[in-house]
C-alpha cells in the first residue's frame, strides 16, 4: 500500500513539474522507475522459499544494479533524460523474477489454492504489465507513436491494477505466508 501511495505522489509531482511548472520531470520518473524495479525484486526475493532461486534473484539484482550504474554513469543523464535502457532492462529482470516465483509455485502444493493468494495476483499483474510494456515501449521509441503508447500503457496499468484489486478482494490470510 505504501508503494501505491508513493506511485500516486510521483504522478502528481511529475505532472506538477512537467505540465504546470513546465520544468524537467525526468528525475522524478527515473527515481520512481528505480524504486519500482527494486520494490518488485525485493518483494519476490522476500516470498521465495527456495535458496537457489533466492540466489538467482540476488544475482539478477546485482546485474541490474551494475547495468544501472553503467547507464547513469556513461549513457543517460538521470536528471535530463528518460532512462530508456534501464526501463527495458528492469522490465526484463522483473519478468524473469516473476517467472522464477511462478516456477516455485508450480512445484508446491499452494498451486491448488492460487486464486486465494495475494502474492499470485501481484505476480500476475506485474507479469502481464511488463510483458506487454516491453514491446510497446521498444516500438514506441522507434516509431514515435506516443498517443497509442499512452493507450497501451493505460490498458496495461488497468490490467495490473485489476489483478492487484482482485488479489486484495479474494485473498485469504492463510495462503499469503
C-alpha positions as CSV (number, residue, x, y, z in Angstrom):
1,X,0.0,0.0,0.0
2,X,2.9,2.4,0.8
3,X,4.3,1.8,-2.7
4,X,1.0,2.5,-4.3
5,X,0.8,5.8,-2.4
6,X,4.3,6.6,-3.4
7,X,3.4,6.0,-7.1
8,X,0.4,8.3,-6.7
9,X,2.6,11.1,-5.2
10,X,5.1,10.5,-8.1
11,X,2.4,11.0,-10.7
12,X,1.1,14.2,-9.0
13,X,4.7,15.6,-8.6
14,X,5.6,14.7,-12.2
15,X,2.5,16.4,-13.6
16,X,3.1,19.5,-11.4
17,X,6.7,19.8,-12.6
18,X,6.0,18.9,-16.2
19,X,2.6,20.3,-17.1
20,X,2.1,23.1,-14.7
21,X,5.6,24.4,-14.0
22,X,7.0,23.4,-17.4
23,X,10.1,22.0,-15.7
24,X,12.0,18.9,-16.5
25,X,10.5,16.0,-14.5
26,X,12.7,13.1,-15.7
27,X,14.4,12.9,-12.3
28,X,11.0,12.2,-10.7
29,X,10.1,9.4,-13.0
30,X,13.6,8.0,-13.2
31,X,13.7,7.8,-9.4
32,X,10.3,6.1,-9.4
33,X,11.4,3.6,-12.0
34,X,14.4,2.6,-10.0
35,X,12.4,2.3,-6.8
36,X,9.7,0.4,-8.7
37,X,12.1,-2.2,-10.0
38,X,13.8,-2.7,-6.7
39,X,10.5,-2.9,-4.9
40,X,9.4,-5.8,-7.1
41,X,12.8,-7.5,-6.8
42,X,12.9,-7.3,-3.0
43,X,9.2,-8.3,-2.9
44,X,9.8,-11.5,-4.8
45,X,13.0,-12.2,-3.0
46,X,11.1,-12.0,0.2
47,X,8.4,-14.5,-0.8
48,X,10.7,-17.1,-2.5
49,X,11.4,-20.1,-0.3
50,X,14.0,-22.0,-2.5
51,X,17.5,-20.9,-1.6
52,X,18.8,-21.4,-5.1
53,X,16.0,-19.3,-6.6
54,X,16.7,-16.6,-4.0
55,X,20.4,-16.6,-5.0
56,X,19.3,-16.3,-8.6
57,X,17.2,-13.2,-7.9
58,X,20.0,-11.7,-5.9
59,X,22.3,-12.3,-8.9
60,X,19.7,-10.6,-11.2
61,X,19.6,-7.7,-8.7
62,X,23.3,-7.4,-8.8
63,X,23.4,-7.4,-12.6
64,X,20.6,-4.8,-12.7
65,X,22.4,-2.6,-10.3
66,X,25.7,-2.8,-12.3
67,X,23.8,-2.0,-15.5
68,X,22.0,0.9,-13.9
69,X,25.3,2.4,-12.6
70,X,26.8,2.0,-16.1
71,X,23.8,3.5,-17.7
72,X,23.7,6.5,-15.4
73,X,27.5,7.0,-15.5
74,X,28.0,6.8,-19.2
75,X,24.8,6.8,-21.3
76,X,21.9,8.6,-19.7
77,X,21.7,11.8,-17.7
78,X,19.5,10.8,-14.7
79,X,18.1,14.4,-14.4
80,X,17.8,15.4,-18.1
81,X,16.6,12.3,-19.9
82,X,14.5,9.2,-19.6
83,X,16.4,6.1,-18.6
84,X,15.1,4.1,-21.6
85,X,17.7,1.3,-21.4
86,X,17.1,0.9,-17.7
87,X,13.4,0.8,-18.1
88,X,13.7,-2.1,-20.6
89,X,16.3,-4.0,-18.6
90,X,14.3,-3.5,-15.4
91,X,11.2,-4.9,-17.0
92,X,13.0,-7.9,-18.3
93,X,14.5,-8.6,-14.9
94,X,11.1,-8.3,-13.3
95,X,9.6,-10.7,-15.8
96,X,12.4,-13.2,-15.2
97,X,12.0,-12.8,-11.4
98,X,8.2,-13.3,-11.6
99,X,8.8,-16.4,-13.7
100,X,11.2,-17.7,-11.1
101,X,8.5,-17.2,-8.5
102,X,5.8,-18.9,-10.6
103,X,8.0,-21.9,-11.2
104,X,8.4,-22.2,-7.5
105,X,4.6,-22.1,-7.1
106,X,4.3,-24.9,-9.7
107,X,6.5,-27.1,-7.6
108,X,4.4,-26.6,-4.4
109,X,1.0,-27.6,-3.1
110,X,0.0,-24.0,-2.9
111,X,-0.8,-24.2,-6.7
112,X,-4.1,-25.8,-5.7
113,X,-5.1,-22.5,-3.9
114,X,-3.6,-19.9,-6.2
115,X,-6.7,-17.8,-6.5
116,X,-6.6,-17.1,-2.8
117,X,-3.0,-15.9,-2.8
118,X,-2.4,-12.2,-2.9
119,X,1.2,-12.9,-4.0
120,X,-0.1,-14.7,-7.0
121,X,-2.3,-11.8,-8.1
122,X,0.6,-9.3,-7.6
123,X,2.9,-11.6,-9.6
124,X,0.2,-12.0,-12.4
125,X,-0.3,-8.2,-12.6
126,X,3.4,-7.4,-12.7
127,X,4.0,-10.1,-15.3
128,X,1.2,-9.0,-17.6
129,X,2.2,-5.4,-17.3
130,X,5.8,-5.9,-18.0
131,X,5.3,-8.5,-20.8
132,X,3.0,-6.0,-22.6
133,X,5.1,-3.0,-21.7
134,X,8.5,-4.2,-23.1
135,X,7.4,-4.5,-26.8
136,X,5.2,-1.4,-26.6
137,X,8.0,0.7,-25.2
138,X,10.6,-0.5,-27.6
139,X,8.3,0.0,-30.6
140,X,7.3,3.5,-29.3
141,X,10.9,4.5,-29.2
142,X,11.4,3.5,-32.8
143,X,8.3,4.9,-34.5
144,X,7.4,7.7,-32.0
145,X,3.7,6.9,-31.6
146,X,3.2,8.4,-28.2
147,X,-0.6,8.6,-28.4
148,X,-1.0,4.9,-29.0
149,X,1.7,4.1,-26.4
150,X,-0.3,6.1,-23.8
151,X,-3.3,4.0,-24.5
152,X,-1.3,0.8,-24.3
153,X,0.2,1.9,-21.0
154,X,-3.2,2.8,-19.7
155,X,-4.6,-0.6,-20.6
156,X,-1.7,-2.4,-19.1
157,X,-1.9,-0.3,-15.9
158,X,-5.7,-1.1,-15.6
159,X,-4.9,-4.8,-16.2
160,X,-2.2,-4.8,-13.5
161,X,-4.4,-2.7,-11.1
162,X,-7.3,-5.1,-11.7
163,X,-5.1,-8.0,-10.7
164,X,-4.0,-6.2,-7.6
165,X,-7.6,-5.3,-6.6
166,X,-8.7,-8.9,-7.3
167,X,-5.9,-10.1,-5.0
168,X,-7.0,-7.7,-2.3
169,X,-10.6,-8.8,-2.6
170,X,-10.2,-12.6,-2.9
171,X,-7.0,-13.4,-1.0
172,X,-7.2,-15.3,2.2
173,X,-4.7,-14.8,5.0
174,X,-3.7,-18.5,5.3
175,X,-2.5,-18.5,1.7
176,X,-0.3,-15.4,2.0
177,X,2.6,-16.6,4.2
